[in-house]
């Protein structure tokens, strides 16, 4: 017998004078998962996930300003930046009266979801991270060598770039800056998984 799928409701809420569309599913007293969407998507991308998880989670997926069914305000009213979207997402959590929630971080939404987590750490119970993007303005000092290579390509820089797309390079990307007790939790990739 196929499991019953939870219904998904469609609502709008006013966030700082911006009509914001969102989808919701799940029991009102269940643990909350906030689902900021990627680019160029909207909450529509979660249309199959929400019914599948709504039997045990309270899921909230807003269309952020300029996306989906939400209003697209003039730039004088809304800052179309990662910080602007993070502030809008924060105000959405306040409008939904969320005091404890997990955030699903992926794609474009990972940037403002992570900023929300840093702004509201006492209320963020967990981060679910999948395929979060890194944008040039957020590279930080770890990637200074890559910026230098882009500006001044050299054979040495190309060799360093090649070293970073090896199994050890990928492992260092995910575990290199972690303390040893956390790095040991990151799974190793086997040769069969990489096609070697």
C-alpha positions, 0 to 999 in steps of 0.5 A: 500500500502506497503511503499517504501524502500530506497535503500542501497549502498555498498562502500569502503573507505580508513581509514588510509590505511585500506580498510573499507567497509560500507553501506549507505542509505538515502538522503545526506542532511538528519540527519545522524545516525551512526551505529557501529555494534555489535560482531561478526557482521558487517554492515550486521546486519542493512540490514533491518533497513537501507531501512526502515529508509532511506526515512528520515535519512542518515544512515552509517554503516561501517564494522570495521577493522577485521569484514565483508568486511573490511580489517583485518590489522596486529596488528602492523597497528591496535589496536584491542581494544575499543580505537582503534575501537573508533579512527577508527570510528572517522576517518570514520566520518571525511572521510564521512565529518560528522559535526553532527550525532547521534550514535546508541549504542548497543552490542559491538559497544556501547563501541567504539561508546560511546568513539567516543561521548566523543571524539567528543561531539560537533558533536554528536547530540544524542545517541540511546542506546539499549542493550549496553554491560558492560565489566569487564575493564570498570566497575568502582567503582560502581561495586567494590562490584561485583568484590569483590564477584567474588573474595571472594563469601560470603552469604552476597555477594550472598544476595546483588547480589539477591537484584540487580536482583529485580525490584528496583535493575534494576531501580537503575541500570538505574536511581540510579546515575542520577539526580532526574529530569532525574531519574523521566523520567525512566519508572517503570516496572509493575508486569505484564511486569516481569511475577509477 
